[in-house]
């Protein structure tokens, strides 16, 4: 996955409402004629058992301002999503791959596996990390990890409602701002990137808790239906 090695170098992206080029070997579902004027936004909160009401609530507030101009897919996990269009609790691995391939923009929580998958598909994900002080996770590793990647330009960090809305507005106006070079067939590079992410997460968690580094972190060893670390 050379997206990780190339940082945030812009890649060609189509304007909202036009079909996105498919990664090699994967053909997204063609858009219906009625969808051609709509941008596609994928939101993924992962499979963690903690609810993420804050992010889903922000989306419920934001979507009426764009209405039919944006088609939503919201994977909301264990979070209630009443009235949010396109809401689905979980996506299987293949469904998630297809949704990322078809999306114009991706918003996700700070799960390393989801971030890696988004970048592998050519997205600079807009990341809203879970906050343990709000009961959204057991610790602050998502915040530490997302801030590290945000500082490196590898994600668009959005920790507030205002930052999320600004990122969505900018992304819909110019999707190329949230694109990276995609290389879906670089499996060996992807494996190396996953290992690197694991080391970063271990170091961040150890530093925040004062614990010594333990067993190597394996993001795919305890995965849910999204392939997401819990």
C-alpha positions as CSV (number, residue, x, y, z in Angstrom):
1,X,0.0,0.0,0.0
2,X,2.1,2.9,-1.2
3,X,-0.6,5.4,0.1
4,X,1.2,5.2,3.4
5,X,4.6,5.9,1.9
6,X,3.5,8.7,-0.3
7,X,1.8,10.7,2.5
8,X,-1.0,12.9,1.2
9,X,0.1,13.3,-2.4
10,X,-3.1,14.1,-4.3
11,X,-4.4,11.5,-6.7
12,X,-6.9,12.2,-9.4
13,X,-10.5,12.1,-8.1
14,X,-13.7,12.7,-10.0
15,X,-16.2,15.4,-9.0
16,X,-19.1,14.5,-6.7
17,X,-21.9,12.7,-8.6
18,X,-19.6,11.0,-11.2
19,X,-18.6,7.4,-11.0
20,X,-15.3,6.8,-9.1
21,X,-12.7,4.7,-10.9
22,X,-12.8,1.2,-9.5
23,X,-9.7,-0.4,-7.9
24,X,-8.2,-3.2,-9.9
25,X,-10.2,-6.4,-9.7
26,X,-13.2,-4.7,-8.1
27,X,-16.2,-3.3,-9.9
28,X,-18.5,-1.1,-7.8
29,X,-22.2,-1.2,-8.4
30,X,-23.1,1.3,-11.2
31,X,-25.0,4.3,-10.1
32,X,-28.7,4.6,-11.1
33,X,-29.6,7.6,-13.2
34,X,-31.2,9.3,-10.2
35,X,-27.9,9.0,-8.3
36,X,-25.7,10.7,-10.8
37,X,-26.0,14.2,-9.2
38,X,-25.3,12.8,-5.7
39,X,-22.0,12.6,-3.8
40,X,-21.5,9.5,-1.8
41,X,-20.4,9.7,1.8
42,X,-19.4,6.6,3.8
43,X,-19.4,6.8,7.6
44,X,-17.9,3.9,9.6
45,X,-17.9,3.8,13.4
46,X,-16.5,0.2,13.6
47,X,-17.7,-2.7,15.8
48,X,-16.7,-1.6,19.3
49,X,-19.5,-2.2,21.8
50,X,-19.4,1.4,23.1
51,X,-21.9,3.7,21.4
52,X,-20.7,6.7,19.4
53,X,-23.7,9.0,19.8
54,X,-21.7,12.1,19.3
55,X,-20.6,11.3,15.7
56,X,-24.0,9.9,14.7
57,X,-25.8,12.9,16.2
58,X,-23.6,15.3,14.3
59,X,-24.4,13.5,11.1
60,X,-28.1,13.6,11.8
61,X,-27.8,17.4,12.3
62,X,-25.6,17.9,9.2
63,X,-27.4,15.8,6.6
64,X,-30.6,17.9,6.3
65,X,-28.4,20.9,5.3
66,X,-27.4,19.0,2.1
67,X,-30.4,16.8,1.7
68,X,-30.6,14.8,-1.6
69,X,-27.2,16.1,-2.8
70,X,-25.4,13.5,-0.6
71,X,-26.1,9.8,-0.4
72,X,-25.2,8.4,3.0
73,X,-24.1,5.0,4.1
74,X,-23.7,5.1,7.9
75,X,-22.3,1.9,9.5
76,X,-23.4,2.8,13.1
77,X,-22.5,-0.4,15.0
78,X,-23.9,-0.4,18.5
79,X,-25.0,3.2,18.3
80,X,-28.7,4.1,17.8
81,X,-29.3,6.0,14.5
82,X,-32.9,7.0,14.4
83,X,-33.8,9.1,11.4
84,X,-30.3,8.9,9.8
85,X,-30.7,7.9,6.1
86,X,-28.5,5.0,4.9
87,X,-28.0,3.6,8.4
88,X,-26.8,0.0,8.7
89,X,-25.5,-1.5,11.9
90,X,-22.7,-3.6,10.4
91,X,-21.1,-4.2,7.0
92,X,-19.4,-7.5,6.0
93,X,-15.9,-7.3,4.7
94,X,-16.8,-7.4,1.0
95,X,-19.6,-4.8,1.7
96,X,-17.2,-2.5,3.4
97,X,-14.7,-2.8,0.5
98,X,-17.4,-2.0,-2.0
99,X,-18.7,1.0,0.0
100,X,-15.2,2.4,0.2
101,X,-14.6,1.9,-3.5
102,X,-17.8,3.7,-4.3
103,X,-17.5,6.6,-1.8
104,X,-16.5,10.1,-2.7
105,X,-15.6,10.8,1.0
106,X,-15.0,8.7,4.0
107,X,-15.6,9.6,7.7
108,X,-14.6,7.2,10.3
109,X,-13.7,6.7,14.0
110,X,-10.0,6.4,15.0
111,X,-9.8,2.6,14.4
112,X,-6.4,1.8,12.8
113,X,-7.9,-0.9,10.5
114,X,-10.6,1.4,9.1
115,X,-8.1,4.2,8.5
116,X,-5.8,1.8,6.7
117,X,-8.6,0.5,4.5
118,X,-9.8,4.0,3.7
119,X,-6.3,5.1,2.6
120,X,-5.8,1.8,0.6
121,X,-8.9,2.8,-1.4
122,X,-7.5,6.3,-2.1
123,X,-9.2,8.3,0.6
124,X,-7.7,10.7,3.1
125,X,-10.3,9.8,5.8
126,X,-11.9,12.4,8.0
127,X,-11.3,10.9,11.4
128,X,-13.4,11.6,14.5
129,X,-11.6,9.6,17.3
130,X,-13.6,8.1,20.1
131,X,-13.3,9.9,23.5
132,X,-13.2,7.6,26.6
133,X,-14.3,10.5,28.9
134,X,-17.6,10.4,27.0
135,X,-18.0,6.6,27.3
136,X,-17.0,6.0,23.7
137,X,-14.1,3.7,24.3
138,X,-12.1,2.1,27.1
139,X,-9.0,4.2,26.7
140,X,-7.6,7.1,24.7
141,X,-5.6,5.2,22.1
142,X,-7.8,6.4,19.2
143,X,-7.2,10.0,20.2
144,X,-3.5,9.5,20.5
145,X,-3.2,7.6,17.2
146,X,-5.5,10.0,15.2
147,X,-3.6,13.0,16.5
148,X,-0.3,11.5,15.5
149,X,-1.6,10.7,12.0
150,X,-3.3,14.1,11.7
151,X,0.0,15.9,12.5
152,X,1.6,13.8,9.8
153,X,-1.1,14.7,7.2
154,X,-2.2,11.1,6.9
155,X,-5.8,11.8,8.1
156,X,-8.0,14.9,8.3
157,X,-8.6,15.1,12.1
158,X,-12.0,16.4,13.2
159,X,-12.5,16.3,17.0
160,X,-15.3,18.9,17.1
161,X,-18.6,19.3,15.4
162,X,-17.3,22.5,13.7
163,X,-14.2,20.7,12.4
164,X,-16.3,17.9,11.0
165,X,-18.8,20.2,9.3
166,X,-15.9,22.3,7.8
167,X,-14.2,19.1,6.5
168,X,-17.4,17.8,4.9
169,X,-18.1,21.2,3.3
170,X,-14.6,21.3,1.9
171,X,-14.6,17.7,0.8
172,X,-17.9,18.0,-1.1
173,X,-16.7,21.2,-2.8
174,X,-13.3,19.6,-3.8
175,X,-13.0,15.8,-3.2
176,X,-9.4,15.9,-4.4
177,X,-8.5,17.5,-1.1
178,X,-9.3,14.2,0.6
179,X,-7.5,11.9,-1.7
180,X,-4.3,9.9,-1.6
181,X,-2.6,7.7,-4.1
182,X,-4.3,4.3,-4.0
183,X,-2.6,0.9,-4.6
184,X,-5.1,-1.8,-3.7
185,X,-2.9,-4.6,-5.0
186,X,0.2,-3.9,-2.8
187,X,-0.6,-6.6,-0.3
188,X,3.0,-6.8,1.1
189,X,3.2,-3.1,1.6
190,X,-0.2,-3.2,3.3
191,X,1.0,-5.9,5.7
192,X,4.1,-3.8,6.5
193,X,1.9,-0.8,7.1
194,X,-0.4,-2.7,9.4
195,X,2.6,-3.8,11.4
196,X,3.9,-0.3,11.6
197,X,0.5,1.0,12.8
198,X,0.5,-1.7,15.5
199,X,3.9,-0.5,16.8
200,X,2.7,3.1,16.8
201,X,-0.5,2.2,18.7
202,X,1.5,0.1,21.2
203,X,3.9,3.0,21.9
204,X,1.2,5.5,22.2
205,X,-0.9,3.4,24.6
206,X,2.2,2.5,26.7
207,X,3.2,6.1,26.9
208,X,-0.2,7.2,28.0
209,X,-0.6,4.5,30.7
210,X,3.0,4.1,31.8
211,X,2.7,0.4,31.0
212,X,5.6,-1.6,29.4
213,X,5.1,-2.7,25.9
214,X,3.6,-6.2,25.9
215,X,2.5,-8.7,23.2
216,X,2.6,-7.4,19.7
217,X,-0.6,-5.7,18.6
218,X,-2.3,-7.6,15.9
219,X,-5.2,-5.6,14.3
220,X,-6.7,-8.5,12.4
221,X,-6.5,-11.0,15.3
222,X,-9.6,-9.8,17.1
223,X,-11.7,-8.4,14.3
224,X,-15.4,-7.8,14.0
225,X,-17.6,-7.9,11.0
226,X,-15.9,-4.8,9.6
227,X,-12.4,-6.3,10.1
228,X,-12.0,-3.6,12.8
229,X,-10.0,-3.9,15.9
230,X,-12.4,-3.7,18.9
